[in-house]
Amino acid sequence: MNKSLTIGVIAIILTVLTVSQTSMVQAKSTIVIVDSSTSAVIKTGSEQTVEWKTSDFPKEGKVNINLIRKASDSPVSYELIRQLSVSTDNDGSETWTPERSEIGENLLIEVTCAGSDDFQEGCATEAGDGQTFAIKGSFGSNLASIFDAIIEFFSAIF
């Protein structure tokens, strides 16, 4: 066999081995899927339960839970509204009570892997059904907003 052909065969074998190794790594990566089906509109002050499931998750792995807003469809982009929980146990459930500062539309819950050292094979997050929801103010929240506005008005005058 000539030298060029030998090098070519070795290159092909290395490429095949690399691709198969990459496929195995991707198959082992951790996956987090949000299960919660939040109703289309939720009120501030009403306790919500976020649920998720994971696969191939490290024994001591933790998750972050974020409230995000879909900012654009083309290109698809999201903005972080608030981290609801940081490095919480991967027990599949967390409660959260929406606040007045979170009022808005096109909202989603995102559950991500926390701590890159635990996820050396990678971590993919799926948004579940991808349905957005809105947070609206409750009567108490609206009354508190009016009270805050009155205090701010009088503070500016005096």
QUITA-V761719 format. One record per residue. N is the residue number from 1. RES is the residue in three letters. PHI is phi as a letter, one per 30 degrees, with the letter a starting at -180 (NA if undefined). Layout:
N/RES/PHI  N/RES/PHI
This chain:
1/MET/NA  2/ASN/d  3/LYS/d  4/SER/d  5/LEU/d  6/THR/d  7/ILE/d  8/GLY/d  9/VAL/d  10/ILE/d  11/ALA/d  12/ILE/d  13/ILE/d  14/LEU/d  15/THR/d  16/VAL/d  17/LEU/d  18/THR/d  19/VAL/d  20/SER/d  21/GLN/d  22/THR/d  23/SER/d  24/MET/d  25/VAL/d  26/GLN/d  27/ALA/d  28/LYS/d  29/SER/d  30/THR/d  31/ILE/b  32/VAL/c  33/ILE/b  34/VAL/d  35/ASP/c  36/SER/e  37/SER/c  38/THR/d  39/SER/d  40/ALA/e  41/VAL/b  42/ILE/b  43/LYS/c  44/THR/d  45/GLY/i  46/SER/c  47/GLU/d  48/GLN/c  49/THR/c  50/VAL/c  51/GLU/b  52/TRP/a  53/LYS/b  54/THR/b  55/SER/b  56/ASP/h  57/PHE/c  58/PRO/e  59/LYS/e  60/GLU/c  61/GLY/d  62/LYS/c  63/VAL/b  64/ASN/c  65/ILE/b  66/ASN/b  67/LEU/c  68/ILE/b  69/ARG/c  70/LYS/d  71/ALA/c  72/SER/a  73/ASP/c  74/SER/b  75/PRO/d  76/VAL/d  77/SER/b  78/TYR/b  79/GLU/b  80/LEU/d  81/ILE/d  82/ARG/a  83/GLN/d  84/LEU/d  85/SER/a  86/VAL/c  87/SER/h  88/THR/c  89/ASP/d  90/ASN/d  91/ASP/c  92/GLY/i  93/SER/a  94/GLU/a  95/THR/c  96/TRP/a  97/THR/c  98/PRO/e  99/GLU/c  100/ARG/e  101/SER/d  102/GLU/c  103/ILE/e  104/GLY/l  105/GLU/b  106/ASN/h  107/LEU/c  108/LEU/b  109/ILE/c  110/GLU/b  111/VAL/c  112/THR/b  113/CYS/d  114/ALA/c  115/GLY/i  116/SER/d  117/ASP/d  118/ASP/d  119/PHE/b  120/GLN/d  121/GLU/d  122/GLY/j  123/CYS/b  124/ALA/c  125/THR/c  126/GLU/c  127/ALA/d  128/GLY/i  129/ASP/d  130/GLY/i  131/GLN/d  132/THR/d  133/PHE/b  134/ALA/b  135/ILE/c  136/LYS/c  137/GLY/d  138/SER/d  139/PHE/e  140/GLY/d  141/SER/d  142/ASN/d  143/LEU/d  144/ALA/d  145/SER/d  146/ILE/d  147/PHE/e  148/ASP/d  149/ALA/d  150/ILE/d  151/ILE/d  152/GLU/d  153/PHE/d  154/PHE/d  155/SER/d  156/ALA/d  157/ILE/d  158/PHE/c
